[in-house]
Structure formats: structure tokens, C-alpha cells
Amino acid sequence: MVDSDLNKDQTTETSAPAETIPTPVTSQAPQDDDDLDQEELALLYEQSFRTIQEGEVARGTIVAVENDYVVVDIGYKSEGQIDINEFKDADGIIRAEVGQEIDVLLERAEDDEGTIILSKEKAAKIKVWDEISRVYNEDGMITGAIVGRVKGGMSVDIGVPAFLPGSQVDLRPVRNLDALIGQTFDFKILKFNKKRSNIVLSRRVLLEKEREFKKRDTLKVLEDGRVMKGQVKNLTDYGVFVDLGGIDGLLHITDMSWGRVGHPSELFKIGDEIEVKVLHFDRDRERVSLGLKQLKDDPWSAAAERFPVGTRVSGKVVSLADYGAFVEVEEGVEGLIHVSEMSWTRKVRHPSKIVNVGDTVEAVVLSINPEAKRISLGMKQVEPNPWDLIAEKYPVGTVIEGRIKNITDFGLFIGIDEGIDGLVHISDISWTKRLKHPGELYKKGDEVKAVVLNIDRENERFSLGIKQLENDPWDEIPNKFRVGTKVGGVITNVTDFGLFVELEEGVEGLVHVSEISQDKIKTPVGMFNVGDTISAKVVSVSKRERKIGLSMRRADEEDDRASYSEYMNSAQAATSNLGELLKSGLAQKEAEAEEDEA
């Protein structure tokens, strides 16, 4: 702030020129100085000094630098003094040398001790105010440095503090005013009041004038298809505004690159100098559409030649979807790696299990369609297919040993090689045991042996069997349980259609409902219980289907026939014995009669 003693609403008066001492003109011959009396000498001495009033600025020369003050000769009766602190810089170093000329303000003339008090700082402020007044009156420009934020705008140092409203900082609102602190610009003085120390500046007015001059020249050459240089002025989510020279054009995000651009800030920052192509210029509305990617050829036009099927490529993962990962193999050319093409052995449910955005991956071109701008890529094709080697390594019949990795309702998964599991179906666990779940015999982590049954490379399936490690007991079943043989067993299950009967461990037969009794039975449920022991007759044996047909009805019929035969045989024996007895009785009677007659 300017000292209150200096805040006078007037322009600074220039120092009065030193009076010229007139040469006395007389008709008499000149006299020597010795002839002049003391009063005339004193008068001449007084007139040899300039007349300087308090509050005026004068030019002086430093004649001495003392500990507390600097002595300055301003052509006055005596030399003046300036406080030494006025010559210290920010680091406390004294910037004063004997013989140096400076502007000073006469604060106070000779005091009782005859000392003249001067000020360099106040003289500088007065000169600043004079310069400000001149610039304001002449509608000129003044240079200043932005030093800080204040309410409603910025504080600018132009020799004295001045106010720069936020609306006058630039052509457009500035989001980050703090970024301007410390920068120096030219300003126009909008308001000036020395008494109140009030100065209002504008940078926008100068920019608008400069913009109008540039715009006039730009409009002369602006046309569709022209390549021009410009400066990035503003960033938005949908594009950037480029100053082409007094007129702005919009570079939309879709016209920045043939490739994928998430946000314009990925490519540009405010102040960047770029070269763009004018896509369309609406002269009436003064709207300009710009393009950057149009300065290069569409990369898809030569994609088929650059990326034929089978080509091995390297690219960056730019996006993930549920069904795969998109990889940029070059600017503007993206390919899709489907989840099914990521691994030979792993069942990938989501691409994030294998890759992340930003990863660099290698892949092989599987197919390409330049018209649709699509490339199918495969990651797994970079490595040999382990299924091509597995058949050679484990031919059918090979006995392998591995750890159970998973148990399901339908079987056991056994780890074979890295990423390859073999399946033991529940039907291939045991020849004889009827299992409802494999967990009845095994648990996860168990080490088991199995036989390779089949390898399906196309469907990537590896079939194993455990029961095949032993002989099939059904090879002997037809001999052990011949048709017509009567057998006994325990009921293991009662169903509407019949009874399952265990004949020996792991071997069951079925008594169909029609073979239970001679009487017609709709269902045996309720008539029999699990655990009941029955007898039946073997009526059929199928080794291929592993089925034994039983009949309780026929066993009962056989028992009935046997009983009947036994009964009949017993009856015939009884009849024969009676006849013999009768015969023997008659013979005895006849003998007795003969004896009587004799």
C-alpha cells in the first residue's frame, strides 16, 4: 500500500530545474572575486543549490554507506540520509554502492541537527503511481505478477497491489486459479483511484483484442480439409477445444484416435500444441469440427495383410467382458480373446481370472474380418496343446496314480498332469457295490490308482476306471447261478415293480412283481421288508447287462410239485403194503383152516 502521506489525487510534479546563476552585466570592468563582499558571496552560495520542497522526488547520488543509513547527495545545502533497511533485499543483503544514482523522496528538510531525511521506497511508489496514471490515461498496458488469491479474484503486483477479478482472468472461467500464482502477464487498467489506492485490472480485455486480430486472419484460410496447428484450450469428457487462432474448434473424443480413448486427458493437456484436420466449418455459426485420427490412414484397411491367420501378435488388454478380453494389437486394431481360447486345460469362467486391463499378452490370430473390424485371437495357441501329448504319454490301459481333486455325484476327478484331470465315473468304481455317491468310499485328497479307459482329445475328456484293476466277478456269475437253480438271499430293496435280493456280496437279483406269487399282486410294498430272507429260482442271467432274474412263484411251484410227488409216492407205498398184509392174512387163515381140517 502507498503511504498515506503520498496518497494525493494529483500527478507528480517534476523537480524544478536548477536555477541558472546569471552573469552580472555592468558598464564597469569586471571585478575580482576578492572584491566581492561577504553578503554577495553568501547570496551566490544560496542560489547555487536547487530549491526542493518536502514531498518532492529528486535524483541523487550515494556518497557513503554507513552502518545505519546511506548518505545521498541531492544537490541540497547538505546531504540526506536514508535508512539502511530500505536497501536490503529479501536475503538481508545491502544493495547500495557509492556513486549509484537513485530517486529519493524528500521527507523532511533540515531538522534542528541539520539532517535531511530521504526515502527511496516512497519515491519508487510515487513513480509507480505516476506510471499507473499515465498508462490509464493513455489506455495502455501494464505488466504485473499474480501474487495470491483474494476474495472474488487475484492480487496482482504492478509496483503496488491491484485487484484482478476472477471474470477478467481469461476468456473462459479458470478452474484452478492457484496455478496462475507467480506468473507474469500484461493487463489493462479498468479503474484507477489514487486516493483510495484502488486499481482494478483486466487480462481478458487484452486477450479479446488479440483474439479478434487472430480470428480475422484465421477466417481467411479456414476451410474443410485443411490441416492446421492449434493449442489445446480446454478439456471435457467428450473432447477438447483447440484454439486455431482466434476461433476454437472441437476435437471430439471419437476423432482423436483410431484406437480406444477413455478420456481426452489420456492424450492431451491444456496448452499442448497439436496439428489437426478441419472436418467441417460452419461459417455462419462459426463452428469448427476437427479430427486428429484423420491425419492417418484407417489401420483396418491393411489389417488383413498385416495380421493373417496364424500370426503371433503382442498387445495390451484394454477391456474385459464376461465372455473375453479385448486386446489392442496396434493403434485402432483390437482383437477379442474368448474365454474358451485362454487356456487348454482351465475352465475360465471370467477373463479376470487370467488377465487384467493394462496387461501385455501374446496371442495368435485365429480369424480376421476387416469389413466388420473384428479379429479373433487365442492365448492358449501360443503354447502346445497338452491334449496332443496326453494320448502318447498315457495310452489306454495304462495304470496311473493320482490324488482325488474333486468328488461329485457322478464320479471322482483325479489329477493327472498340470491342468488335466481324469474322471472315474461312479459306474467304474466297483464291479459289485451299488454306490449312491462316490463319497461313500473316497474323500478329497485320497491317493488312488486307476486304469486309462479312454482319451477324447476333441472334447478334452480323460476317462479312468478303478474297478478295472480287478477281474470282473460277473465272468463267473453264469456258472455260479445257473438258470433253474434255487437260491436264497436277503431283500435289499422293495419297489412297486419287485424285490431286489442280494445273493452274495455285490451280486443282486430281481424278483419281478409278477414272479412273487401265483396270486396277482399289484405291489410288494407292505408285504415284504428289507432284510427279509427269501428263496427263489434263477430264471435268467445276463452277463452283458449284469442282471439276474429270480422267481419266488416258480420256486414255490417246484416245492409244491416236490411235495405232491412225495405225497403220491407215499400213497402208492401204503397201498402195496396193505395188499401184502391182506394176502398174508388170507394165507394164514387158509393155513389155519387146513390145520383145522386135518
VEXDODO-137774 format. One record per residue (C-alpha): y, x, z. Coordinates in steps of 0.2 Angstrom, whole numbers, padded with zeros to 4 digits, always signed. Each point is the difference from the previous one (the first is absolute). Layout:
BEGIN
YXZ;...
% end
This chain:
BEGIN
+0000+0000+0000;+0018+0006-0003;+0010+0004+0015;+0011-0015+0005;+0016+0011-0002;-0004+0002-0018;-0004-0018-0004;+0016-0003-0009;+0001-0012-0014;+0009+0012-0012;-0004+0013-0012;+0001+0018+0006;+0016+0008-0003;+0000+0017-0008;+0007+0015+0010;+0018+0003-0004;+0002+0015-0011;+0008+0015+0009;+0018+0001-0002;+0007+0013-0011;+0013+0011+0008;+0016-0001-0011;+0008+0016-0004;+0018+0000+0006;+0013+0000-0014;+0017+0008+0004;+0014+0007-0009;-0001+0015+0012;-0012+0014-0003;-0016-0001+0009;-0001+0006+0017;-0015+0010+0008;-0011-0009+0012;+0007+0010+0015;+0016-0009-0003;-0007-0017+0003;+0002-0006+0018;-0014-0006+0011;+0003-0019-0003;-0002+0002-0019;-0016+0010+0003;-0007-0013+0011;+0004-0014-0012;-0008+0009-0014;-0016+0003+0011;-0001-0019+0004;+0002-0005-0018;-0014+0012-0006;-0013-0011+0008;-0006-0017-0007;+0004-0015+0009;-0017-0009+0005;+0000-0015+0010;-0014-0006+0013;-0014-0010-0009;+0002+0010-0017;-0013+0010-0009;+0004+0018-0005;-0009+0014-0008;-0003+0015+0012;-0009+0017+0001;-0011+0005+0014;+0007+0016+0008;-0011+0002+0015;-0016-0007+0007;+0000+0000+0019;-0013-0006+0013;+0007-0017+0003;+0011-0003-0015;+0004+0005-0018;+0018+0006-0004;+0007-0007-0016;+0017+0005-0009;+0008-0016-0008;+0017+0008-0003;+0007-0007+0016;+0011+0009+0013;-0016+0005+0008;-0019-0001-0003;-0011-0015+0004;-0016-0001+0009;-0016-0010-0004;-0014-0003+0012;-0015+0011-0004;-0012-0015+0001;+0008-0007-0016;-0008+0015-0010;-0017-0001+0007;-0014-0007-0012;-0015-0010+0006;-0009+0016+0005;+0015+0006+0011;+0005+0014-0012;+0019+0003-0001;+0005-0002-0018;+0018+0008+0000;+0006+0017-0007;+0016+0009+0000;+0010-0003-0016;-0009-0017-0004;+0012-0014-0006;-0002-0017+0008;+0009-0017+0001;+0006-0004+0018;+0008-0014+0008;+0015+0003+0011;-0004-0009+0016;+0013+0006+0011;+0015+0012-0002;+0005+0013+0012;-0004-0005+0018;+0008+0008+0015;-0010+0016-0003;+0005+0000-0018;-0018-0004-0006;-0003-0010-0016;-0016-0011+0000;-0008-0003-0017;-0016-0009-0005;-0011+0004-0015;-0011-0015+0002;+0014-0013+0000;+0008+0008-0015;-0017-0002-0009;-0001-0018+0005;+0018-0004-0006;-0004+0008-0017;-0016-0010-0001;+0010-0016+0003;+0012+0005-0013;-0014+0003-0012;-0008-0017+0004;+0017-0008-0003;+0002+0009-0017;-0018-0005-0006;+0003-0018+0005;+0017-0002-0008;-0007+0009-0016;-0016-0011+0000;-0010+0016+0000;-0016+0006+0008;-0004+0009+0016;-0015+0010+0005;-0009-0002+0017;-0016+0002+0009;-0010-0015+0008;-0002+0005+0018;-0008-0015+0009;-0004-0018+0001;+0013-0012+0008;+0000-0019+0001;+0001-0008-0017;-0001+0017-0010;+0002+0019+0001;+0012+0012+0007;+0007+0012-0013;+0009+0017+0004;+0015+0002-0013;+0009+0012+0012;+0002-0015+0012;-0012-0014+0004;-0001-0014-0013;-0011-0016-0002;-0012-0003-0014;-0006-0018+0000;-0019-0003-0003;+0004-0011-0016;+0011+0015-0007;-0014+0013+0002;-0009-0003-0017;-0001-0012-0014;-0015-0007+0008;-0004-0003+0019;-0007+0016+0008;-0015-0003+0011;+0001+0017+0009;+0018+0005+0003;-0005+0014+0012;-0007+0009-0015;+0018+0002-0006;+0006+0009+0016;+0006+0018-0004;+0003-0004-0019;+0016+0003-0008;+0008-0013-0013;+0016-0005-0009;+0008-0015+0007;+0015-0012-0004;+0012-0005+0014;+0000-0019+0001;+0012-0001+0015;+0011+0012+0009;+0010-0001+0016;+0006+0016+0008;+0007-0008+0015;-0017-0008+0005;-0010+0015-0007;-0009-0013-0011;-0008+0005-0016;-0012-0010-0010;-0010+0008-0014;-0011-0005-0014;-0013+0009-0010;-0006-0015-0010;+0017-0002-0009;-0002+0017-0008;-0018-0003-0004;+0005-0016-0009;+0013+0009-0010;-0012+0014-0005;-0014-0013-0004;+0012-0010-0012;+0004+0016-0009;-0019+0005-0002;-0005-0018-0004;+0012+0000-0015;-0008+0015-0007;-0018-0006+0004;+0002-0017-0008;+0005+0009-0017;-0018+0008-0001;-0011-0012+0010;-0013-0008-0011;-0018-0005+0000;-0012+0014-0002;+0012+0014+0005;-0006+0013+0012;+0013+0003+0013;+0003+0010+0016;+0004-0008+0016;+0001+0001+0019;-0011-0010+0012;+0013-0011+0010;-0011-0012+0010;-0018-0003+0004;-0008-0017+0002;-0018-0007+0001;+0000-0005-0018;+0009+0015-0008;+0014+0012+0000;+0018-0002-0006;+0006+0015-0011;+0018+0004-0003;+0001+0004-0019;+0019+0004+0002;+0010-0015+0006;-0013-0013-0003;-0017-0002+0009;-0017-0003-0007;-0015-0007+0008;-0016+0011-0001;-0014-0013+0005;-0015+0006+0010;-0011-0005-0015;+0009+0011-0012;+0000+0016+0011;-0017+0006-0004;-0016-0004-0010;-0009+0003+0016;+0001-0010+0017;+0016+0001+0010;+0000-0008+0017;+0018+0002+0004;+0015+0008-0010;+0003+0012+0014;-0017+0009-0004;+0009+0006-0016;+0019+0000+0003;+0013+0003+0013;+0018-0004+0000;+0010+0012-0010;-0014+0006-0011;+0005+0004-0018;-0012-0008-0012;-0002-0003-0019;-0004-0018-0005;-0002-0011-0016;+0011-0016-0003;-0012-0014-0002;+0013-0014-0002;+0019-0001+0002;+0008-0016+0002;+0018+0004-0005;+0007-0017+0005;-0007+0000+0018;+0000+0019+0001;-0018+0001+0005;-0011+0015-0004;-0019+0001+0001;-0007+0017+0001;-0017+0008-0002;-0007+0017+0005;-0018-0001-0005;+0006-0005-0018;+0005+0019-0002;-0019+0003-0001;-0014-0007-0010;-0012-0013+0007;-0014+0011+0007;-0012-0014-0004;+0003+0003-0019;-0010+0016+0001;-0011-0004+0015;-0016-0003-0011;+0001+0018-0007;+0005+0008+0016;-0013-0009+0011;-0016-0003-0010;-0016-0007+0009;-0008+0013+0010;+0016+0010+0003;+0001+0007+0018;+0018-0003+0007;+0009+0003+0016;+0013-0012+0007;+0009-0007+0015;-0005-0017+0008;+0015-0011-0001;-0007-0017+0006;-0015-0008+0008;-0008-0017-0003;-0015-0008+0008;-0010+0004-0016;+0006+0018-0003;+0013+0013-0001;+0013+0003-0013;+0003+0018-0005;+0014+0007-0010;-0007+0013-0012;+0017+0004-0008;+0017-0008+0001;-0002-0018-0006;-0019+0000-0002;-0010-0007+0014;-0019-0003+0001;-0010-0010+0012;-0015+0007+0010;-0011-0016+0004;-0008+0001+0017;-0017+0000-0009;+0005+0016-0008;+0005+0010+0015;-0017+0005+0007;-0018+0002-0006;-0007-0004+0016;+0013-0009+0012;+0003-0018-0001;+0019+0000+0000;+0007-0016+0006;+0019+0006-0001;+0007+0015-0009;+0009+0005+0016;-0017+0006+0007;+0001+0013-0014;+0018+0004-0005;+0018-0003+0006;+0016-0002-0009;+0007+0017-0005;-0017+0008-0001;-0004+0011-0015;-0017-0004-0007;-0010+0005-0015;-0009-0013-0011;-0008-0003-0017;+0007-0011-0013;-0013-0014-0003;+0009-0011-0012;+0018-0002-0007;+0010-0014-0008;+0018+0006-0005;+0005-0017-0006;-0004-0008+0017;+0006+0016+0008;-0016+0002+0010;-0011+0014+0005;-0016-0001+0010;-0004+0015+0010;-0015+0006+0010;+0000+0012+0015;-0019+0000+0003;-0002+0007-0018;+0008+0016+0005;-0016+0004+0009;-0018-0001-0006;-0009-0016+0004;-0012+0003+0014;-0011-0014-0006;-0003+0010-0016;-0008+0013+0011;-0009-0011+0013;-0014-0005-0011;-0004+0019-0003;+0001+0004+0018;-0010-0014+0007;-0012-0007-0013;-0010-0016+0004;-0013+0004+0013;+0009+0013+0009;+0000-0001+0019;+0017+0002+0008;+0006+0000+0018;+0017-0006+0005;+0010-0009+0013;+0003-0019+0001;+0018-0003-0004;+0001-0019+0000;-0012-0014+0004;+0002-0017-0008;-0010-0016-0001;-0008+0005-0016;-0004+0018+0004;+0004+0018+0005;+0013+0012-0008;-0006+0018+0001;+0012+0015-0003;-0007+0011-0014;+0014+0011-0007;+0018+0000+0003;+0006-0018-0005;-0017-0006-0006;-0010-0012+0011;-0018-0006-0003;-0005-0018+0004;-0016-0004+0008;-0002-0019-0003;-0007-0010+0015;-0015-0004-0011;-0004+0019-0002;+0000+0004+0019;-0017-0006+0005;-0016-0006-0010;-0005-0012+0014;+0014-0003+0012;+0010-0016-0003;+0018+0006+0004;+0015-0012+0002;+0012+0015+0002;-0002+0019-0003;+0008+0002+0017;-0016-0005+0008;-0008+0017-0004;+0015+0012-0003;+0018+0004+0006;+0015+0008-0008;-0002+0019+0001;-0019+0001+0000;-0008+0013-0011;-0013-0007-0012;-0011+0005-0014;-0001-0010-0016;-0007+0000-0018;+0012+0000-0016;-0005-0017-0008;+0013-0001-0014;+0017+0007-0006;+0012-0011-0009;+0013+0011-0007;+0010-0013-0009;+0001-0011+0015;+0000+0015+0012;-0014-0006+0011;-0013+0011+0009;-0015-0010+0006;-0011+0007+0014;-0016-0006+0008;-0007+0004+0018;-0016-0010-0001;-0005+0009-0016;-0003+0016+0011;-0016-0009+0005;-0015-0008-0009;+0002-0019-0004;-0012-0009+0012;-0001-0014-0012;-0011+0011-0011;-0014-0004+0012;+0005-0018+0004;-0011-0008-0014;-0015+0008+0007;+0003-0003+0018;+0005-0018-0002;-0012-0007-0014;+0002-0017-0007;-0011-0012+0010;+0000+0011+0015;+0004-0009+0017;+0013+0009+0010;+0010-0003+0016;+0018+0003+0004;+0015-0003+0010;+0014-0012-0006;+0016+0009-0003;+0011-0013-0007;-0001-0019-0002;+0009-0008-0015;+0001-0017-0009;-0011+0007-0014;-0013+0009+0011;-0005+0013+0013;+0001+0019-0002;-0014+0008+0009;-0001+0019+0004;-0018+0006-0004;+0004+0018+0005;+0015+0010+0003;+0012-0002-0015;-0012-0011-0009;+0004-0019-0001;-0008-0015-0008;+0007-0017-0004;-0009-0016+0004;+0009-0013-0011;+0003-0017+0008;-0013-0007-0012;-0013+0012+0006;+0002-0004+0019;-0010-0016+0001;-0010-0012-0010;+0012-0013+0006;+0017+0000-0009;+0013+0009+0011;+0019+0000-0005;+0004+0014+0011;-0009+0011+0012;+0016+0002+0011;-0004-0007+0017;-0019+0001-0002;-0001+0019+0001;+0009+0013+0010;+0004+0019-0004;-0014+0010+0009;-0013-0013-0002;-0017+0007-0006;-0008-0008-0015;-0015+0002-0012;+0002-0001-0019;-0009+0004-0016;+0007+0012-0013;+0003-0010-0016;+0011+0013-0010;+0006+0018+0001;+0014+0007-0011;+0003+0019+0002;+0014+0000-0013;+0009-0014+0010;-0007+0005+0016;-0005-0017+0005;-0016-0007+0009;-0004-0018-0001;-0009-0008+0014;-0007-0017+0003;-0004-0008+0017;-0007-0016-0008;-0013+0010-0010;-0005+0010+0015;-0002-0017+0009;-0010-0007-0014;-0012+0015+0000;-0002-0002+0018;-0004-0018-0002;-0013+0004-0014;-0008+0013+0011;-0001-0012+0014;-0007-0013-0011;-0013+0012-0007;-0005+0005+0017;-0001-0018+0005;-0011-0004-0014;-0011+0015+0002;-0002-0005+0018;-0005-0018-0004;-0013+0005-0013;-0008+0012+0013;-0001-0015+0013;-0009-0011-0013;-0013+0013-0004;-0004+0003+0019;-0002-0019+0003;-0013-0002-0014;-0010+0015+0006;+0000-0008+0018;-0006-0016-0007;-0013+0008-0010;-0005+0010+0015;+0000-0016+0011;-0011-0009-0013;-0012+0014-0001;-0002+0001+0019;-0002-0019+0001;-0014+0001-0014;-0008+0014+0010;+0000-0009+0015;-0007-0016-0009;-0014+0011-0007;-0004+0007+0017;+0000-0018+0007;-0012-0005-0014;-0011+0014+0004;
% end
